[in-house]
Amino acid sequence: MPPVKVKVKFFAPFRELFGAKEKELVFNENPDLIELFDRLAETPAARPEIFKDGQVREDLVIMINGSIVSHDTLTGLKLEDGTTVTIFPLMGGG
């Protein structure tokens, strides 16, 4: 099976946190979204920005291929080769 490549785009303070506008992660098989976030959160600084109490933070906006994903559908959501995931904190303002 060929490797599965998933592109992750970062906005707002996540660009600084992850040191890039985007990253490409390579997996041996189709990861689910939680596996992707686990890989992203490998540093002590990044982990609390993505996870809270072992769950993906509710205040994150997550998009897959341009569509917002509901937090209740994150578990078990498999990603295909070429998928683009966008992640950023919910922003206030006015």
Backbone atoms as SQL, in Angstrom:
CREATE TABLE atoms (id INTEGER PRIMARY KEY, chain TEXT, resi INTEGER, resn TEXT, atom TEXT, x REAL, y REAL, z REAL);
INSERT INTO atoms VALUES
  (1, 'A', 1, 'MET', 'N', 0.852, -1.194, 0.000),
  (2, 'A', 1, 'MET', 'CA', 0.000, 0.000, 0.000),
  (3, 'A', 1, 'MET', 'C', 0.888, 1.244, 0.000),
  (4, 'A', 2, 'PRO', 'N', 0.640, 2.181, -0.933),
  (5, 'A', 2, 'PRO', 'CA', 1.459, 3.407, -0.965),
  (6, 'A', 2, 'PRO', 'C', 1.181, 4.275, 0.259),
  (7, 'A', 3, 'PRO', 'N', 2.130, 5.128, 0.610),
  (8, 'A', 3, 'PRO', 'CA', 1.912, 6.006, 1.766),
  (9, 'A', 3, 'PRO', 'C', 0.741, 6.952, 1.545),
  (10, 'A', 4, 'VAL', 'N', 0.123, 7.362, 2.642),
  (11, 'A', 4, 'VAL', 'CA', -1.008, 8.284, 2.618),
  (12, 'A', 4, 'VAL', 'C', -0.490, 9.655, 3.053),
  (13, 'A', 5, 'LYS', 'N', -0.644, 10.642, 2.181),
  (14, 'A', 5, 'LYS', 'CA', -0.177, 12.001, 2.478),
  (15, 'A', 5, 'LYS', 'C', -1.368, 12.890, 2.784),
  (16, 'A', 6, 'VAL', 'N', -1.283, 13.590, 3.911),
  (17, 'A', 6, 'VAL', 'CA', -2.334, 14.511, 4.337),
  (18, 'A', 6, 'VAL', 'C', -1.691, 15.879, 4.556),
  (19, 'A', 7, 'LYS', 'N', -2.258, 16.897, 3.932),
  (20, 'A', 7, 'LYS', 'CA', -1.758, 18.260, 4.100),
  (21, 'A', 7, 'LYS', 'C', -2.548, 18.920, 5.229),
  (22, 'A', 8, 'VAL', 'N', -1.834, 19.611, 6.114),
  (23, 'A', 8, 'VAL', 'CA', -2.480, 20.345, 7.203),
  (24, 'A', 8, 'VAL', 'C', -2.134, 21.812, 7.031),
  (25, 'A', 9, 'LYS', 'N', -3.176, 22.659, 6.991),
  (26, 'A', 9, 'LYS', 'CA', -2.982, 24.104, 6.879),
  (27, 'A', 9, 'LYS', 'C', -3.272, 24.744, 8.233),
  (28, 'A', 10, 'PHE', 'N', -2.433, 25.728, 8.586),
  (29, 'A', 10, 'PHE', 'CA', -2.565, 26.418, 9.863),
  (30, 'A', 10, 'PHE', 'C', -2.882, 27.886, 9.638),
  (31, 'A', 11, 'PHE', 'N', -3.742, 28.431, 10.495),
  (32, 'A', 11, 'PHE', 'CA', -4.060, 29.854, 10.449),
  (33, 'A', 11, 'PHE', 'C', -3.904, 30.448, 11.836),
  (34, 'A', 12, 'ALA', 'N', -3.893, 31.770, 11.876),
  (35, 'A', 12, 'ALA', 'CA', -3.829, 32.526, 13.135),
  (36, 'A', 12, 'ALA', 'C', -2.598, 32.101, 13.937),
  (37, 'A', 13, 'PRO', 'N', -2.683, 31.999, 15.269),
  (38, 'A', 13, 'PRO', 'CA', -1.479, 31.697, 16.061),
  (39, 'A', 13, 'PRO', 'C', -0.924, 30.301, 15.801),
  (40, 'A', 14, 'PHE', 'N', -1.680, 29.422, 15.151),
  (41, 'A', 14, 'PHE', 'CA', -1.168, 28.078, 14.871),
  (42, 'A', 14, 'PHE', 'C', -0.008, 28.106, 13.886),
  (43, 'A', 15, 'ARG', 'N', 0.044, 29.132, 13.034),
  (44, 'A', 15, 'ARG', 'CA', 1.181, 29.236, 12.115),
  (45, 'A', 15, 'ARG', 'C', 2.487, 29.373, 12.897),
  (46, 'A', 16, 'GLU', 'N', 2.452, 30.190, 13.933),
  (47, 'A', 16, 'GLU', 'CA', 3.650, 30.366, 14.760),
  (48, 'A', 16, 'GLU', 'C', 3.925, 29.110, 15.591),
  (49, 'A', 17, 'LEU', 'N', 2.879, 28.546, 16.167),
  (50, 'A', 17, 'LEU', 'CA', 3.026, 27.353, 17.004),
  (51, 'A', 17, 'LEU', 'C', 3.656, 26.193, 16.239),
  (52, 'A', 18, 'PHE', 'N', 3.205, 25.970, 15.006),
  (53, 'A', 18, 'PHE', 'CA', 3.712, 24.845, 14.222),
  (54, 'A', 18, 'PHE', 'C', 4.823, 25.236, 13.261),
  (55, 'A', 19, 'GLY', 'N', 5.156, 26.533, 13.233),
  (56, 'A', 19, 'GLY', 'CA', 6.296, 26.997, 12.456),
  (57, 'A', 19, 'GLY', 'C', 6.117, 26.938, 10.947),
  (58, 'A', 20, 'ALA', 'N', 4.866, 26.959, 10.487),
  (59, 'A', 20, 'ALA', 'CA', 4.628, 26.892, 9.047),
  (60, 'A', 20, 'ALA', 'C', 3.190, 27.266, 8.731),
  (61, 'A', 21, 'LYS', 'N', 2.949, 27.604, 7.459),
  (62, 'A', 21, 'LYS', 'CA', 1.575, 27.822, 7.002),
  (63, 'A', 21, 'LYS', 'C', 0.886, 26.485, 6.775),
  (64, 'A', 22, 'GLU', 'N', 1.703, 25.486, 6.395),
  (65, 'A', 22, 'GLU', 'CA', 1.161, 24.154, 6.182),
  (66, 'A', 22, 'GLU', 'C', 2.258, 23.105, 6.313),
  (67, 'A', 23, 'LYS', 'N', 1.821, 21.882, 6.579),
  (68, 'A', 23, 'LYS', 'CA', 2.732, 20.744, 6.677),
  (69, 'A', 23, 'LYS', 'C', 2.101, 19.567, 5.965),
  (70, 'A', 24, 'GLU', 'N', 2.937, 18.706, 5.437),
  (71, 'A', 24, 'GLU', 'CA', 2.436, 17.464, 4.859),
  (72, 'A', 24, 'GLU', 'C', 2.894, 16.328, 5.760),
  (73, 'A', 25, 'LEU', 'N', 1.949, 15.533, 6.230),
  (74, 'A', 25, 'LEU', 'CA', 2.256, 14.390, 7.076),
  (75, 'A', 25, 'LEU', 'C', 2.037, 13.121, 6.267),
  (76, 'A', 26, 'VAL', 'N', 2.918, 12.148, 6.458),
  (77, 'A', 26, 'VAL', 'CA', 2.838, 10.894, 5.710),
  (78, 'A', 26, 'VAL', 'C', 2.568, 9.764, 6.689),
  (79, 'A', 27, 'PHE', 'N', 1.595, 8.927, 6.347),
  (80, 'A', 27, 'PHE', 'CA', 1.200, 7.789, 7.175),
  (81, 'A', 27, 'PHE', 'C', 1.310, 6.508, 6.347),
  (82, 'A', 28, 'ASN', 'N', 1.480, 5.375, 7.031),
  (83, 'A', 28, 'ASN', 'CA', 1.561, 4.083, 6.344),
  (84, 'A', 28, 'ASN', 'C', 0.186, 3.605, 5.874),
  (85, 'A', 29, 'GLU', 'N', -0.859, 4.030, 6.564),
  (86, 'A', 29, 'GLU', 'CA', -2.226, 3.690, 6.166),
  (87, 'A', 29, 'GLU', 'C', -3.121, 4.865, 6.487),
  (88, 'A', 30, 'ASN', 'N', -4.360, 4.833, 6.008),
  (89, 'A', 30, 'ASN', 'CA', -5.263, 5.960, 6.206),
  (90, 'A', 30, 'ASN', 'C', -5.443, 6.256, 7.692),
  (91, 'A', 31, 'PRO', 'N', -4.993, 7.429, 8.139),
  (92, 'A', 31, 'PRO', 'CA', -5.169, 7.775, 9.555),
  (93, 'A', 31, 'PRO', 'C', -6.577, 8.299, 9.807),
  (94, 'A', 32, 'ASP', 'N', -6.997, 8.242, 11.059),
  (95, 'A', 32, 'ASP', 'CA', -8.208, 8.988, 11.380),
  (96, 'A', 32, 'ASP', 'C', -7.771, 10.363, 11.875),
  (97, 'A', 33, 'LEU', 'N', -8.720, 11.243, 12.050),
  (98, 'A', 33, 'LEU', 'CA', -8.414, 12.628, 12.412),
  (99, 'A', 33, 'LEU', 'C', -7.687, 12.716, 13.749),
  (100, 'A', 34, 'ILE', 'N', -8.043, 11.859, 14.704),
  (101, 'A', 34, 'ILE', 'CA', -7.398, 11.875, 16.015),
  (102, 'A', 34, 'ILE', 'C', -5.923, 11.474, 15.892),
  (103, 'A', 35, 'GLU', 'N', -5.608, 10.491, 15.042),
  (104, 'A', 35, 'GLU', 'CA', -4.214, 10.103, 14.807),
  (105, 'A', 35, 'GLU', 'C', -3.422, 11.271, 14.215),
  (106, 'A', 36, 'LEU', 'N', -4.056, 11.988, 13.302),
  (107, 'A', 36, 'LEU', 'CA', -3.410, 13.156, 12.710),
  (108, 'A', 36, 'LEU', 'C', -3.098, 14.190, 13.790),
  (109, 'A', 37, 'PHE', 'N', -4.072, 14.480, 14.646),
  (110, 'A', 37, 'PHE', 'CA', -3.863, 15.463, 15.706),
  (111, 'A', 37, 'PHE', 'C', -2.823, 14.982, 16.714),
  (112, 'A', 38, 'ASP', 'N', -2.794, 13.689, 17.000),
  (113, 'A', 38, 'ASP', 'CA', -1.761, 13.141, 17.888),
  (114, 'A', 38, 'ASP', 'C', -0.372, 13.403, 17.325),
  (115, 'A', 39, 'ARG', 'N', -0.216, 13.207, 16.019),
  (116, 'A', 39, 'ARG', 'CA', 1.082, 13.442, 15.374),
  (117, 'A', 39, 'ARG', 'C', 1.442, 14.921, 15.433),
  (118, 'A', 40, 'LEU', 'N', 0.458, 15.804, 15.221),
  (119, 'A', 40, 'LEU', 'CA', 0.714, 17.246, 15.278),
  (120, 'A', 40, 'LEU', 'C', 1.088, 17.696, 16.685),
  (121, 'A', 41, 'ALA', 'N', 0.490, 17.061, 17.684),
  (122, 'A', 41, 'ALA', 'CA', 0.654, 17.485, 19.081),
  (123, 'A', 41, 'ALA', 'C', 1.818, 16.798, 19.758),
  (124, 'A', 42, 'GLU', 'N', 2.870, 16.496, 19.013),
  (125, 'A', 42, 'GLU', 'CA', 3.981, 15.754, 19.590),
  (126, 'A', 42, 'GLU', 'C', 4.878, 16.597, 20.507),
  (127, 'A', 43, 'THR', 'N', 4.732, 17.905, 20.488),
  (128, 'A', 43, 'THR', 'CA', 5.547, 18.728, 21.388),
  (129, 'A', 43, 'THR', 'C', 4.714, 19.168, 22.590),
  (130, 'A', 44, 'PRO', 'N', 5.355, 19.392, 23.732),
  (131, 'A', 44, 'PRO', 'CA', 4.626, 19.846, 24.920),
  (132, 'A', 44, 'PRO', 'C', 3.887, 21.173, 24.702),
  (133, 'A', 45, 'ALA', 'N', 4.393, 22.037, 23.835),
  (134, 'A', 45, 'ALA', 'CA', 3.727, 23.320, 23.576),
  (135, 'A', 45, 'ALA', 'C', 2.470, 23.123, 22.733),
  (136, 'A', 46, 'ALA', 'N', 2.496, 22.181, 21.814),
  (137, 'A', 46, 'ALA', 'CA', 1.378, 21.995, 20.891),
  (138, 'A', 46, 'ALA', 'C', 0.231, 21.195, 21.502),
  (139, 'A', 47, 'ARG', 'N', 0.538, 20.237, 22.370),
  (140, 'A', 47, 'ARG', 'CA', -0.493, 19.333, 22.882),
  (141, 'A', 47, 'ARG', 'C', -1.687, 20.066, 23.519),
  (142, 'A', 48, 'PRO', 'N', -1.475, 21.004, 24.458),
  (143, 'A', 48, 'PRO', 'CA', -2.636, 21.667, 25.064),
  (144, 'A', 48, 'PRO', 'C', -3.382, 22.598, 24.106),
  (145, 'A', 49, 'GLU', 'N', -2.774, 22.943, 22.977),
  (146, 'A', 49, 'GLU', 'CA', -3.460, 23.779, 21.990),
  (147, 'A', 49, 'GLU', 'C', -4.451, 22.965, 21.147),
  (148, 'A', 50, 'ILE', 'N', -4.262, 21.643, 21.119),
  (149, 'A', 50, 'ILE', 'CA', -5.132, 20.770, 20.335),
  (150, 'A', 50, 'ILE', 'C', -6.052, 19.944, 21.227),
  (151, 'A', 51, 'PHE', 'N', -5.500, 19.460, 22.351),
  (152, 'A', 51, 'PHE', 'CA', -6.268, 18.582, 23.234),
  (153, 'A', 51, 'PHE', 'C', -6.531, 19.219, 24.592),
  (154, 'A', 52, 'LYS', 'N', -7.693, 18.908, 25.152),
  (155, 'A', 52, 'LYS', 'CA', -8.018, 19.298, 26.520),
  (156, 'A', 52, 'LYS', 'C', -8.715, 18.099, 27.162),
  (157, 'A', 53, 'ASP', 'N', -8.181, 17.643, 28.284),
  (158, 'A', 53, 'ASP', 'CA', -8.732, 16.477, 28.980),
  (159, 'A', 53, 'ASP', 'C', -8.845, 15.268, 28.055),
  (160, 'A', 54, 'GLY', 'N', -7.849, 15.083, 27.191),
  (161, 'A', 54, 'GLY', 'CA', -7.812, 13.927, 26.306),
  (162, 'A', 54, 'GLY', 'C', -8.716, 13.999, 25.091),
  (163, 'A', 55, 'GLN', 'N', -9.428, 15.098, 24.925),
  (164, 'A', 55, 'GLN', 'CA', -10.334, 15.283, 23.783),
  (165, 'A', 55, 'GLN', 'C', -9.854, 16.464, 22.947),
  (166, 'A', 56, 'VAL', 'N', -10.205, 16.452, 21.662),
  (167, 'A', 56, 'VAL', 'CA', -9.883, 17.601, 20.810),
  (168, 'A', 56, 'VAL', 'C', -10.651, 18.804, 21.343),
  (169, 'A', 57, 'ARG', 'N', -9.943, 19.913, 21.482),
  (170, 'A', 57, 'ARG', 'CA', -10.543, 21.126, 22.048),
  (171, 'A', 57, 'ARG', 'C', -11.790, 21.543, 21.267),
  (172, 'A', 58, 'GLU', 'N', -12.819, 21.896, 22.003),
  (173, 'A', 58, 'GLU', 'CA', -14.094, 22.322, 21.401),
  (174, 'A', 58, 'GLU', 'C', -13.978, 23.672, 20.700),
  (175, 'A', 59, 'ASP', 'N', -12.976, 24.475, 21.083),
  (176, 'A', 59, 'ASP', 'CA', -12.849, 25.812, 20.498),
  (177, 'A', 59, 'ASP', 'C', -11.968, 25.841, 19.250),
  (178, 'A', 60, 'LEU', 'N', -11.728, 24.675, 18.645),
  (179, 'A', 60, 'LEU', 'CA', -10.984, 24.623, 17.390),
  (180, 'A', 60, 'LEU', 'C', -11.953, 24.501, 16.232),
  (181, 'A', 61, 'VAL', 'N', -11.631, 25.197, 15.158),
  (182, 'A', 61, 'VAL', 'CA', -12.375, 25.027, 13.916),
  (183, 'A', 61, 'VAL', 'C', -11.558, 24.058, 13.066),
  (184, 'A', 62, 'ILE', 'N', -12.216, 22.994, 12.619),
  (185, 'A', 62, 'ILE', 'CA', -11.546, 21.954, 11.840),
  (186, 'A', 62, 'ILE', 'C', -12.284, 21.820, 10.509),
  (187, 'A', 63, 'MET', 'N', -11.507, 21.875, 9.437),
  (188, 'A', 63, 'MET', 'CA', -12.094, 21.734, 8.106),
  (189, 'A', 63, 'MET', 'C', -11.383, 20.606, 7.377),
  (190, 'A', 64, 'ILE', 'N', -12.149, 19.838, 6.614),
  (191, 'A', 64, 'ILE', 'CA', -11.575, 18.811, 5.747),
  (192, 'A', 64, 'ILE', 'C', -11.975, 19.158, 4.324),
  (193, 'A', 65, 'ASN', 'N', -10.969, 19.370, 3.500),
  (194, 'A', 65, 'ASN', 'CA', -11.188, 19.752, 2.097),
  (195, 'A', 65, 'ASN', 'C', -12.176, 20.912, 1.976),
  (196, 'A', 66, 'GLY', 'N', -12.043, 21.893, 2.881),
  (197, 'A', 66, 'GLY', 'CA', -12.834, 23.114, 2.803),
  (198, 'A', 66, 'GLY', 'C', -14.181, 23.084, 3.502),
  (199, 'A', 67, 'SER', 'N', -14.567, 21.943, 4.088),
  (200, 'A', 67, 'SER', 'CA', -15.856, 21.844, 4.789),
  (201, 'A', 67, 'SER', 'C', -15.630, 21.693, 6.284),
  (202, 'A', 68, 'ILE', 'N', -16.363, 22.475, 7.071),
  (203, 'A', 68, 'ILE', 'CA', -16.236, 22.407, 8.529),
  (204, 'A', 68, 'ILE', 'C', -16.737, 21.053, 9.020),
  (205, 'A', 69, 'VAL', 'N', -15.987, 20.484, 9.962),
  (206, 'A', 69, 'VAL', 'CA', -16.316, 19.178, 10.533),
  (207, 'A', 69, 'VAL', 'C', -16.859, 19.384, 11.939),
  (208, 'A', 70, 'SER', 'N', -17.958, 18.743, 12.240),
  (209, 'A', 70, 'SER', 'CA', -18.547, 18.807, 13.572),
  (210, 'A', 70, 'SER', 'C', -17.702, 17.996, 14.550),
  (211, 'A', 71, 'HIS', 'N', -17.547, 18.499, 15.765),
  (212, 'A', 71, 'HIS', 'CA', -16.719, 17.817, 16.763),
  (213, 'A', 71, 'HIS', 'C', -17.266, 16.445, 17.132),
  (214, 'A', 72, 'ASP', 'N', -18.595, 16.221, 17.008),
  (215, 'A', 72, 'ASP', 'CA', -19.109, 14.901, 17.376),
  (216, 'A', 72, 'ASP', 'C', -18.805, 13.847, 16.312),
  (217, 'A', 73, 'THR', 'N', -18.229, 14.237, 15.168),
  (218, 'A', 73, 'THR', 'CA', -17.917, 13.246, 14.132),
  (219, 'A', 73, 'THR', 'C', -16.418, 12.995, 13.998),
  (220, 'A', 74, 'LEU', 'N', -15.598, 13.547, 14.896),
  (221, 'A', 74, 'LEU', 'CA', -14.149, 13.440, 14.761),
  (222, 'A', 74, 'LEU', 'C', -13.630, 12.023, 14.945),
  (223, 'A', 75, 'THR', 'N', -14.151, 11.301, 15.914),
  (224, 'A', 75, 'THR', 'CA', -13.638, 9.969, 16.229),
  (225, 'A', 75, 'THR', 'C', -13.945, 9.009, 15.086),
  (226, 'A', 76, 'GLY', 'N', -12.902, 8.361, 14.613),
  (227, 'A', 76, 'GLY', 'CA', -13.071, 7.363, 13.566),
  (228, 'A', 76, 'GLY', 'C', -13.183, 7.924, 12.163),
  (229, 'A', 77, 'LEU', 'N', -13.078, 9.237, 12.006),
  (230, 'A', 77, 'LEU', 'CA', -13.176, 9.863, 10.691),
  (231, 'A', 77, 'LEU', 'C', -11.862, 9.627, 9.938),
  (232, 'A', 78, 'LYS', 'N', -11.881, 8.716, 8.956),
  (233, 'A', 78, 'LYS', 'CA', -10.677, 8.343, 8.211),
  (234, 'A', 78, 'LYS', 'C', -10.341, 9.376, 7.144),
  (235, 'A', 79, 'LEU', 'N', -9.057, 9.616, 6.974),
  (236, 'A', 79, 'LEU', 'CA', -8.568, 10.573, 5.989),
  (237, 'A', 79, 'LEU', 'C', -7.964, 9.823, 4.808),
  (238, 'A', 80, 'GLU', 'N', -8.241, 10.304, 3.625),
  (239, 'A', 80, 'GLU', 'CA', -7.741, 9.690, 2.398),
  (240, 'A', 80, 'GLU', 'C', -6.454, 10.390, 1.945),
  (241, 'A', 81, 'ASP', 'N', -5.706, 9.730, 1.089),
  (242, 'A', 81, 'ASP', 'CA', -4.526, 10.331, 0.486),
  (243, 'A', 81, 'ASP', 'C', -4.946, 11.610, -0.241),
  (244, 'A', 82, 'GLY', 'N', -4.205, 12.689, -0.029),
  (245, 'A', 82, 'GLY', 'CA', -4.491, 13.960, -0.692),
  (246, 'A', 82, 'GLY', 'C', -5.472, 14.859, 0.048),
  (247, 'A', 83, 'THR', 'N', -5.945, 14.414, 1.210),
  (248, 'A', 83, 'THR', 'CA', -6.870, 15.228, 2.003),
  (249, 'A', 83, 'THR', 'C', -6.151, 16.462, 2.534),
  (250, 'A', 84, 'THR', 'N', -6.870, 17.582, 2.598),
  (251, 'A', 84, 'THR', 'CA', -6.352, 18.789, 3.235),
  (252, 'A', 84, 'THR', 'C', -7.179, 19.067, 4.479),
  (253, 'A', 85, 'VAL', 'N', -6.497, 19.159, 5.611),
  (254, 'A', 85, 'VAL', 'CA', -7.140, 19.479, 6.890),
  (255, 'A', 85, 'VAL', 'C', -6.682, 20.874, 7.284),
  (256, 'A', 86, 'THR', 'N', -7.629, 21.728, 7.636),
  (257, 'A', 86, 'THR', 'CA', -7.324, 23.078, 8.101),
  (258, 'A', 86, 'THR', 'C', -7.744, 23.153, 9.557),
  (259, 'A', 87, 'ILE', 'N', -6.884, 23.751, 10.383),
  (260, 'A', 87, 'ILE', 'CA', -7.164, 23.826, 11.813),
  (261, 'A', 87, 'ILE', 'C', -6.785, 25.200, 12.345),
  (262, 'A', 88, 'PHE', 'N', -7.697, 25.800, 13.113),
  (263, 'A', 88, 'PHE', 'CA', -7.392, 27.085, 13.731),
  (264, 'A', 88, 'PHE', 'C', -8.318, 27.297, 14.927),
  (265, 'A', 89, 'PRO', 'N', -7.866, 28.104, 15.889),
  (266, 'A', 89, 'PRO', 'CA', -8.714, 28.381, 17.034),
  (267, 'A', 89, 'PRO', 'C', -9.881, 29.284, 16.656),
  (268, 'A', 90, 'LEU', 'N', -11.013, 29.074, 17.309),
  (269, 'A', 90, 'LEU', 'CA', -12.188, 29.915, 17.114),
  (270, 'A', 90, 'LEU', 'C', -11.807, 31.340, 17.470),
  (271, 'A', 91, 'MET', 'N', -12.111, 32.263, 16.594),
  (272, 'A', 91, 'MET', 'CA', -11.699, 33.651, 16.814),
  (273, 'A', 91, 'MET', 'C', -12.913, 34.500, 17.160),
  (274, 'A', 92, 'GLY', 'N', -12.722, 35.373, 18.107),
  (275, 'A', 92, 'GLY', 'CA', -13.778, 36.346, 18.427),
  (276, 'A', 92, 'GLY', 'C', -13.457, 37.652, 17.729),
  (277, 'A', 93, 'GLY', 'N', -14.342, 38.558, 17.799),
  (278, 'A', 93, 'GLY', 'CA', -14.058, 39.858, 17.183),
  (279, 'A', 93, 'GLY', 'C', -15.352, 40.545, 16.792),
  (280, 'A', 94, 'GLY', 'N', -15.175, 41.656, 16.175),
  (281, 'A', 94, 'GLY', 'CA', -16.380, 42.353, 15.773),
  (282, 'A', 94, 'GLY', 'C', -16.096, 43.658, 15.122);
